[in-house]
Amino acid sequence: MLEFIRSHQKLMQLLLMVFIVPSFVLLGMEGYSQFKDKESIIVKINKHKITQQQFDDQYKEFINQARAEKGDDFKLEDADTAQNRKKILDQMISGLIMQQEIERLNIKIDDAQVVKYINDMPAIASVKNENGSINVTKLTELLKQQGISIEQFQNRIKYLITNQYLAENIAKSSLIPTQVQENIAKGLLEKRDIQFVNIHANDFSSKVEFKPETLPNYYKNHIKDFISKQKVDLEYILLSKQDLSASTSNPAELDIQKYYDENIAQFKTQEERRASHILIKTEGVKKEDAKNKAMQILQELRKYPEKFSEMAKKESADTVSAQKNGDLEFFGKGSMVKPFEDAAFKMKVGEISDLVETEFGFHIIKLTDIKPSFTRSLQEEKSQIIQKIKQKQIDDLFAKKLDELTNASLDSKNLDSVSKKLGLPLKNISGIGKTGNSDQTFADRRAIRAIFEEDVLKGKKNTDIIQSGDYALVARVTKYYPARQENFEEALNSVKTKFMQEEALKLAKQSGAAKLAAAKQGENLPWSEVKTITRMDGKFPKNIIEPIFTANSASLPSYVGVPVEAGYALFKISKVESVPADQNIIQMVKQFGNAYASQELQALLYDMRERYNVEVIKDVTKIKLPN
């Protein structure tokens, strides 16, 4: 799994960012509700408190765990440190912050379930490779069952982070109790039918009125908004692989044959097998009981092999494949755990295996098809080989030209001479600033940093070579425009535009609020067609999805109005459908806890502390425990 996490980190973080679970520290029932003030208070977080007694109880538990782990090597002075005290208190604070975020998002999690711990997480059998990594193909199929693509997973990462649906570092801290897992999955899958009306600020531009003194007054009140940014005019030399491609030619037939012969392995397709299986899990039951059940099923199939599909659907603990009569589709070597793979690759089509034991339980396998290995011919691969050889030519030529450009630009203070020496055109561009450049060549942040370095900006030196993907460039500042305050006449057009945009937006929001009130009184608006959405589908941005899913649904239809950048959006919620928790999603919620990077969680929690007004009343880092 660690290999998969390293190469698919964004994907693996997804489910962890959906809802908040409690922190490592076990606060107990009253810790997540009302905190009785029996002891002195050491931390306040809005309506919640942490008492000295609660901290002492938790810290003693930490010390006891350390003592149990170290045994005879345990030394109290090594464990009872200011650093460890601060760590435990921070974790208690994080737990309370997360609880308040749960309340803010209106996510219902039973407090009694929050304090229940699980000491280990089971593996995700249906998507796990032999080496412990997750099989991307199988994961894609698993997500497909929920109507979610890999791309959608990746796209939602940024949405979920900005939506502040936080999560705990489950792997080394708290583990999610069963009931909480189900609540999370239900929240992910809940469906709401909505219709909307957009009120655009642009439609109100013609209604904006202003007097002669309006714009001068607006300029005075917003004078800092009209400071021109520093800019430069440049001359530069661009070295591009795209331009170099014109100078390459198609390779000779002998070169094509040579490439094919030397790289024959990449043109081979390995044998794949298709199988169905019935899994009887050993987790949570006696191994002997699971084996006896699996043997009874196998004996039944020996008599009636035609019942395999029926038995898979009825008995298999692999719920994903069970929905498809046990079918696992085609897989190659390395995709399954070794005992399963060894058995499957020894079978004949139509054959049913004996019991196969893996870490997940007992499998009964039926081989249904074989795709033999084969080697694609030179003719089939010729066009691809030609492109690869040509790309190699371009890469080699680019590297050669890059060396020449680097050396020439270091030796010369004049890019014109470099241009003539290398036969590369000298280009010019004006008005390049630190942000908002329309020319994509100078949208790269590294290029901007290089151009605005002091010795380049004012010392008239060439930039270092700036390389990005398929191009490289060197630039020189020909004119510098420092930032300065624009007077009213210079800024007039900008002043007028900004003022009208703000006023039109105010009118749009006023109109939206009035229409929302009218809709609540029964007035029919020109609603859009009904759309069914979930928290996961990414159809709306985060500032819209939260109000929709936290809106009171006790009485439908309900209405929500949301100010947006372009104006105002009205939403009518007509139906709420609770979807049963899917076991595969629950398993993923549990298992993906291993993937979350602790530094990202800490950064999020740091921001949350500012929002929730954490007040540390007493410093507990200096108090030592008695021996």
Secondary structure, 3 states (H helix, E strand, C coil): CHHHHHHCHHHHHHHHHCCCCCCCCCCCCHHHCCCCCCCCEEEEECCEEEEHHHHHHHHHHHHHHHHHHHHHHCCHHHHCCHHHHHHHHHHHHHHHHHHHHHHHCCCCCCHHHHCCCCCCCCCCHHHECCCCCECHHHHHHHHHCCCCCHHHHHHHHHHHHHCCCCCCCHHHCCCCCHHHHHHHHHHHHCEEEEEEEEEEHHHHHHHCCCCCCHHHHHHHHCHHHHEECCEEEEEEEEEEHHHHHHHCCCCCHHHHHHHHHHCHHHHEECCEEEEEEEEEECCCCCHHHHHHHHHHHHHHHHHCHHHHHHHHHHHCCCHHHHCCCCEEEEECCCCCCHHHHHHHCCCCCCCECCCEEECCEEEEEEEEEEECCEECCHHHHHHHHHHHHHHHHHHHHHHHHHHHHHHHHHHCCCHHHHHHHHCCCEEEEEEEECCCCCCHHHCCHHHHHHHCCHHHHCCCCCCCCEEECCEEEEEEEEEEECCEECCHHHHHHHHHHHHHHHHHHHHHHHHHHHHHHHHHCCCCCCCCCCEEECCCCCCCCHHHHHHHHHCCCCCCCEEEEEEECCEEEEEEEEEEECCCCCHHHHHHHHHHHHHCCHHHHHHHHHHHHHHCCEEECCCCCCCCCCC
